[in-house]
Amino acid sequence: MNQEIEIGPYKILMHPATFQKARNYQKALEANNAFAGFYLGRGMKNKDVSMIKATEFIELLARTKRPQIFAESDVFGDGRDWSKVELSILGDISIAVPVLVFDNGNHSFPRVHDAPFSATLIFVPGALLRNGHDINPADWDVVTINGQIDHNAYYSLYERRLLPGFIYADSIARSNNRQAFITIPGIGCGAFAGRFQGSLGAELKKTMITFLENYCHLLPSIRAVYYDPYQECNNERIEIGHISFLVRPLTKGNFGKSQLCRPQDYEEKGDNFSDCQLVSFVAWDHVSWPGNDFYIGYRMTDDGVKSAATNSMAVLTGLEGIYNAGTFTYNPPSDYRNWEAVILLNRIELRVKDNLIVLPEI
């Protein structure tokens, strides 16, 4: 299946099942069978929900996101801010951002590239299994049974969240007559994991193997997937069809190979990734803008680090900044304190209309 996809400044990606979930939620609101969370309700004020188009509804939901917020600690999810259904839909939304990469993405003292190179970041939320207010976390009931991870349910959630991004990565590589080299962290394996933290790296590894076995035939232009669960799992290499799946935890002898290196830097004996372009998946948050921590100037978490190391903020806001090789941060113009100020002062909103891609196509 070779899908032709228009490549633009940034794209909103969504699985067909999630698109239908959003449609069903809109219909439930229209019939008064559900009640919007505070932020969505405020956005829909004075609007006739029955007259809102599907993409407009998804845009209203996306625009409830805050530039910087932590879903695992700051969110109630019981309607006081977002409803659980809204968090479920937002968790299934990805954003693909074409960027210039300035450093290798190490969290501290990264190696600055001699010259920036083009890549794509794909922001994907992990399973949210922690809530700072002792309320049932957004994805808890989806992936657990009797308080334990249900392997099939966990796989289904990640399949729905990863497949649109993988198809998109395959398409952009093919459109450039190249192959994609994908780096991916332990999405949802850190703070989001709650009491499962420290064990989900292996769960996600198994999920990734099954995922690639199921879909490698749909991804002919993906050459390799480099999975870095940081300190979980052991080094391992598995050939799945034409795709090399490399499990390479950073702390297990892989220092210097953070997730924003040139593809050639990941080559091992017998490899040739010189014809590959980098696509890096980013561990994102259900309710933040892509970049989260970095909107207030912090190069922290996978989300904030990869935004600080690239010009993703310029792509998302439309305002060019400059990379500072001394602080390892892509900074806004000096008129602004930080990138959050850029958004708030210019009233910039995320754009879904004419920017949404539902994948795979049905």
KEPADO-445578 format. One line per field, with one value per residue (C-alpha): residue in one letter; x, y, z; residue number from 1. Coordinates in pm, 1 decimal. Layout:
residuo a  ...
X X  ...
Y Y  ...
Z Z  ...
num NUM  ...
END
This chain:
residuo m  n  q  e  i  e  i  g  p  y  k  i  l  m  h  p  a  t  f  q  k  a  r  n  y  q  k  a  l  e  a  n  n  a  f  a  g  f  y  l  g  r  g  m  k  n  k  d  v  s  m  i  k  a  t  e  f  i  e  l  l  a  r  t  k  r  p  q  i  f  a  e  s  d  v  f  g  d  g  r  d  w  s  k  v  e  l  s  i  l  g  d  i  s  i  a  v  p  v  l  v  f  d  n  g  n  h  s  f  p  r  v  h  d  a  p  f  s  a  t  l  i  f  v  p  g  a  l  l  r  n  g  h  d  i  n  p  a  d  w  d  v  v  t  i  n  g  q  i  d  h  n  a  y  y  s  l  y  e  r  r  l  l  p  g  f  i  y  a  d  s  i  a  r  s  n  n  r  q  a  f  i  t  i  p  g  i  g  c  g  a  f  a  g  r  f  q  g  s  l  g  a  e  l  k  k  t  m  i  t  f  l  e  n  y  c  h  l  l  p  s  i  r  a  v  y  y  d  p  y  q  e  c  n  n  e  r  i  e  i  g  h  i  s  f  l  v  r  p  l  t  k  g  n  f  g  k  s  q  l  c  r  p  q  d  y  e  e  k  g  d  n  f  s  d  c  q  l  v  s  f  v  a  w  d  h  v  s  w  p  g  n  d  f  y  i  g  y  r  m  t  d  d  g  v  k  s  a  a  t  n  s  m  a  v  l  t  g  l  e  g  i  y  n  a  g  t  f  t  y  n  p  p  s  d  y  r  n  w  e  a  v  i  l  l  n  r  i  e  l  r  v  k  d  n  l  i  v  l  p  e  i
X 0.0  172.0  -25.8  53.5  57.2  90.8  390.0  337.2  473.6  326.5  57.3  -197.9  -207.4  -490.7  -605.6  -951.0  -1074.2  -984.7  -1152.6  -1467.9  -1432.4  -1424.4  -1733.6  -1916.4  -1823.3  -1948.4  -2279.7  -2304.7  -2254.3  -2519.0  -2765.4  -2676.2  -2553.0  -2213.0  -2081.0  -1776.6  -1481.3  -1425.1  -1180.9  -1373.1  -1698.3  -1544.5  -1424.5  -1770.8  -1952.6  -2213.0  -2159.0  -2427.2  -2252.2  -2476.1  -2337.6  -1970.7  -1783.4  -1575.8  -1238.8  -1357.0  -1459.1  -1119.6  -955.9  -1158.1  -1041.7  -678.0  -694.7  -764.8  -397.5  -170.6  181.7  332.9  158.4  222.1  -71.1  53.8  51.7  -149.7  -462.9  -779.7  -950.4  -1293.7  -1439.0  -1289.9  -1040.2  -1079.5  -1311.6  -1171.9  -1309.3  -1138.2  -806.9  -848.2  -894.6  -612.1  -382.6  -443.4  -345.4  9.4  181.2  452.2  692.4  965.8  1272.0  1636.1  1844.5  2121.0  2252.7  2237.4  1959.4  2152.2  1976.5  2286.9  2601.8  2492.6  2720.9  2641.7  2634.1  2885.6  2592.5  2220.1  2035.4  1670.9  1460.7  1105.8  979.7  659.6  509.6  315.5  164.5  224.6  -22.1  -112.9  -115.3  -53.5  -273.8  -150.1  -494.5  -568.8  -820.9  -826.0  -564.3  -686.0  -559.8  -578.0  -903.2  -791.7  -470.2  -512.7  -716.2  -727.2  -450.3  -207.5  -105.6  -311.0  -69.3  -327.1  -493.9  -157.1  -63.2  -392.2  -345.3  8.7  -86.5  -352.5  -110.4  198.4  58.7  -31.8  319.2  492.8  286.2  364.3  737.5  734.4  557.1  790.7  1095.4  949.1  860.2  1229.2  1343.8  1510.2  1455.0  1355.2  1571.4  1344.5  1452.9  1200.0  1228.3  1038.4  715.1  500.4  765.7  878.1  660.4  345.5  399.5  308.4  358.9  463.6  769.7  1075.9  886.4  717.4  1033.9  1020.4  644.8  688.0  970.6  739.7  470.9  711.6  820.3  460.5  375.4  659.7  577.6  219.6  295.1  642.8  482.6  304.0  626.2  862.9  1063.8  1148.6  1499.3  1553.1  1392.7  1629.4  1451.5  1610.3  1434.6  1718.9  1810.2  1556.7  1607.8  1936.4  2104.8  1935.2  1894.5  1608.2  1555.3  1182.4  1127.5  1335.3  1342.2  1626.0  1488.6  1768.9  1711.7  1980.8  1929.1  2144.4  2290.8  2388.3  2700.3  2530.2  2636.3  2695.1  2407.6  2120.8  1814.3  1900.0  2220.2  2265.5  2154.7  2512.1  2613.7  2401.1  2568.4  2707.3  2906.8  2748.5  2507.3  2472.9  2230.2  2377.5  2060.3  1834.7  1665.2  1599.0  1249.6  1245.1  937.5  892.5  737.2  462.1  182.5  -194.4  -264.3  49.8  176.3  461.0  768.0  607.5  896.2  1080.4  802.0  923.9  1288.3  1371.3  1563.2  1410.3  1218.4  1222.8  964.1  1158.1  1501.0  1408.2  1236.0  1537.3  1767.8  1566.3  1370.8  1035.3  916.6  961.3  759.7  477.3  458.2  570.5  831.9  1200.0  1439.5  1809.7  2004.2  2246.8  2534.0  2638.4  2308.8  2204.0  1866.6  1672.4  1565.1  1290.9  1369.0  1497.7  1163.9  1015.2  1097.9  1036.4  832.6  525.8  525.6  538.3  218.9  31.9  124.2  50.8  -255.1  -126.9  -351.2  -290.4  -436.6  -629.2  -850.3  -690.0  -402.6  -543.1  -432.5  -622.5  -403.4  -426.1  -670.9  -981.6
Y 0.0  316.2  617.8  955.4  1212.4  1586.5  1712.3  2050.6  2265.2  2034.9  1770.9  1637.0  1255.7  1035.0  674.6  616.1  463.6  783.9  999.6  793.2  821.5  1200.2  1191.3  971.8  1204.9  1506.0  1327.0  1236.7  1601.9  1703.8  1456.1  1562.4  1209.9  1345.1  1664.5  1850.7  1916.7  2274.5  2377.0  2222.6  2363.2  2708.3  2668.4  2560.8  2842.3  3004.6  2733.2  2494.3  2158.0  2007.9  2257.1  2196.8  1997.4  1698.6  1863.9  2182.0  1979.3  1808.5  2150.6  2285.5  1987.9  2030.5  2397.4  2304.8  2207.1  2429.3  2516.4  2368.4  2125.3  1776.1  1540.1  1293.1  1549.3  1858.6  1709.6  1595.1  1430.5  1425.5  1722.8  1996.8  2045.6  1764.1  1465.7  1115.0  1076.3  1399.7  1280.3  951.1  1132.1  1378.5  1090.0  935.8  1251.6  1283.4  1581.1  1546.2  1839.3  1881.2  2026.8  2120.2  1929.7  2125.1  1875.0  1503.1  1523.6  1418.0  1557.1  1736.0  1854.2  1726.9  1714.3  2004.7  1900.5  2066.1  2167.0  2123.3  1860.5  1798.0  1544.0  1488.9  1476.8  1285.1  1366.9  1072.3  1047.0  727.8  541.2  774.3  553.8  814.2  1087.9  1342.5  1386.1  1021.3  998.9  703.1  788.5  851.6  527.5  301.8  125.7  86.7  -110.3  -281.4  -568.4  -622.9  -370.8  -535.8  -451.9  -644.2  -720.5  -724.8  -403.1  -231.7  -337.5  -210.7  134.1  168.3  28.9  298.8  571.4  459.3  337.4  682.2  810.3  507.7  530.4  902.0  837.5  578.2  819.7  1115.2  894.6  748.8  1095.7  1186.7  859.0  764.7  535.3  627.4  560.9  585.6  654.7  599.4  637.7  450.9  638.0  624.1  433.4  722.4  951.5  840.3  480.0  543.3  231.3  41.7  264.3  50.0  -237.0  -89.5  -63.6  -439.7  -427.1  -162.6  -364.1  -664.1  -434.7  -286.5  -630.6  -742.2  -409.0  -437.2  -801.5  -700.1  -392.7  -419.4  -508.6  -170.4  17.4  -55.5  264.8  216.7  74.7  53.7  130.8  226.7  177.0  344.3  261.0  442.6  196.1  -81.1  -392.8  -520.8  -465.6  -674.7  -675.7  -841.4  -846.3  -817.3  -847.6  -569.1  -365.6  -385.8  -343.4  -232.3  -226.1  9.4  149.9  461.0  350.6  4.2  110.8  340.8  682.2  922.4  770.1  984.8  1002.7  1301.2  1175.7  1142.6  794.2  702.2  747.6  446.7  212.0  -113.1  -381.1  -450.0  -153.9  124.2  397.6  666.0  677.7  723.3  1031.2  1063.1  1040.9  1066.7  979.4  1199.0  1099.6  1359.4  1464.4  1442.9  1807.7  2006.6  2161.9  1968.4  2069.5  2105.6  2188.5  2395.1  2651.6  2780.5  2736.4  2398.7  2139.4  1848.0  1529.8  1379.5  1635.4  1939.9  1813.7  1738.8  2074.9  2258.9  2071.4  2157.3  2444.1  2277.6  2587.8  2796.0  2545.9  2537.9  2912.2  3056.7  3272.4  3206.0  3176.0  3098.9  2803.7  2892.1  2641.6  2759.8  2681.1  2405.8  2570.6  2706.4  3042.8  3286.1  3642.7  3855.5  4039.8  3730.7  3573.9  3221.9  3031.9  3025.6  3405.9  3381.9  3174.4  3379.5  3726.4  3638.0  3425.8  3136.7  2830.9  2477.2  2425.6  2110.1  2231.5  2143.1  1994.9  1661.4  1328.9  1014.0  704.7  435.0  539.6  324.5
Z 0.0  -122.0  -9.1  -163.3  113.9  78.0  277.3  443.3  726.4  991.5  977.3  1223.9  1205.5  1324.6  1291.3  1132.3  1458.9  1641.9  1379.3  1429.1  1807.4  1772.9  1549.5  1800.7  2085.1  1892.1  1829.0  2199.0  2292.3  2040.1  2191.4  2547.8  2617.0  2719.1  2871.6  2746.2  2972.2  3085.2  2810.3  2521.0  2657.9  2665.9  2307.4  2189.5  2369.7  2144.2  1879.7  1756.9  1794.9  1524.3  1271.3  1348.7  1083.0  1193.4  1132.7  1304.6  1610.2  1621.4  1584.7  1878.7  2082.2  1974.2  2069.6  2430.8  2453.5  2665.6  2547.5  2865.6  3099.7  3236.1  3181.7  3444.3  3727.7  3630.7  3474.9  3654.0  3356.8  3519.0  3331.6  3547.5  3265.7  3013.4  3013.6  2991.5  2637.2  2532.5  2678.5  2493.7  2161.3  2227.4  2321.3  1979.2  1788.3  1652.3  1492.8  1226.7  1203.3  936.8  1108.3  1091.8  1348.7  1521.8  1778.6  1850.1  2107.7  2415.7  2721.7  2848.5  2671.6  2330.2  2029.3  1797.6  1431.7  1200.0  981.6  1053.2  851.3  763.2  950.1  1071.3  1428.7  1497.5  1836.9  1984.3  2335.6  2529.9  2749.7  3038.2  3349.5  3617.6  3762.3  4014.9  4171.6  4259.1  3976.7  3740.2  3470.7  3116.6  2960.4  3266.7  3182.2  2820.8  2882.2  3221.7  3362.6  3738.9  3788.3  3545.6  3189.8  2937.2  2653.6  2375.2  2489.4  2531.5  2179.8  2036.7  2190.7  2056.7  1717.5  1687.2  1795.1  1601.4  1269.4  1126.7  1201.6  1051.9  733.1  714.6  768.0  491.4  256.6  306.3  257.4  -60.8  -191.5  -158.5  -320.2  6.1  301.7  655.6  959.1  1261.9  1618.3  1893.5  2272.4  2542.7  2471.4  2784.3  2980.3  3204.6  3416.9  3232.7  3344.8  3709.7  3917.4  3605.7  3556.9  3497.9  3335.8  3029.4  2820.0  2767.4  2708.0  2440.1  2283.7  2244.3  2108.8  1854.0  1734.5  1682.5  1521.4  1268.4  1196.9  1122.4  911.6  758.1  424.7  428.2  505.6  214.8  258.7  625.6  655.4  1030.5  1366.5  1650.1  1983.6  2287.0  2617.4  2800.9  3076.5  3024.0  2806.7  2664.8  2330.5  2065.9  1689.7  1505.7  1130.2  1057.3  684.2  527.8  852.6  1104.6  1457.6  1686.6  2063.2  2188.8  2541.9  2576.4  2910.6  2783.6  2594.0  2343.5  2470.3  2185.1  1989.6  2110.4  1890.8  1668.9  1508.4  1134.9  1022.4  929.0  1293.8  1388.3  1141.7  1273.2  1094.8  756.6  769.8  516.3  617.9  392.3  180.5  484.0  622.7  993.3  1139.1  1517.3  1717.7  2024.1  2357.1  2375.6  2611.3  2560.9  2645.2  2563.7  2244.3  2078.9  2277.5  2620.4  2861.2  2604.5  2578.3  2914.3  2819.3  2972.7  2773.2  2962.7  2873.3  2526.1  2416.4  2534.1  2430.5  2070.2  2039.1  2182.9  1943.5  1630.6  1479.0  1548.8  1735.3  1420.2  1216.2  1471.8  1538.0  1203.5  1378.2  1307.5  1599.2  1623.4  1763.8  2043.6  2042.7  2388.4  2560.2  2315.4  2262.2  1965.3  2101.4  1995.5  1888.1  2176.5  2194.7  2359.2  2695.3  2564.0  2305.3  2529.2  2511.4  2131.0  2132.3  2390.9  2266.2  1903.5  1985.8  1777.2  1756.0  1634.9  1289.7  1203.4  919.1  582.3  783.5  903.6  756.4  857.1  817.0  705.6  438.9  427.2
num 1  2  3  4  5  6  7  8  9  10  11  12  13  14  15  16  17  18  19  20  21  22  23  24  25  26  27  28  29  30  31  32  33  34  35  36  37  38  39  40  41  42  43  44  45  46  47  48  49  50  51  52  53  54  55  56  57  58  59  60  61  62  63  64  65  66  67  68  69  70  71  72  73  74  75  76  77  78  79  80  81  82  83  84  85  86  87  88  89  90  91  92  93  94  95  96  97  98  99  100  101  102  103  104  105  106  107  108  109  110  111  112  113  114  115  116  117  118  119  120  121  122  123  124  125  126  127  128  129  130  131  132  133  134  135  136  137  138  139  140  141  142  143  144  145  146  147  148  149  150  151  152  153  154  155  156  157  158  159  160  161  162  163  164  165  166  167  168  169  170  171  172  173  174  175  176  177  178  179  180  181  182  183  184  185  186  187  188  189  190  191  192  193  194  195  196  197  198  199  200  201  202  203  204  205  206  207  208  209  210  211  212  213  214  215  216  217  218  219  220  221  222  223  224  225  226  227  228  229  230  231  232  233  234  235  236  237  238  239  240  241  242  243  244  245  246  247  248  249  250  251  252  253  254  255  256  257  258  259  260  261  262  263  264  265  266  267  268  269  270  271  272  273  274  275  276  277  278  279  280  281  282  283  284  285  286  287  288  289  290  291  292  293  294  295  296  297  298  299  300  301  302  303  304  305  306  307  308  309  310  311  312  313  314  315  316  317  318  319  320  321  322  323  324  325  326  327  328  329  330  331  332  333  334  335  336  337  338  339  340  341  342  343  344  345  346  347  348  349  350  351  352  353  354  355  356  357  358  359  360  361  362
END
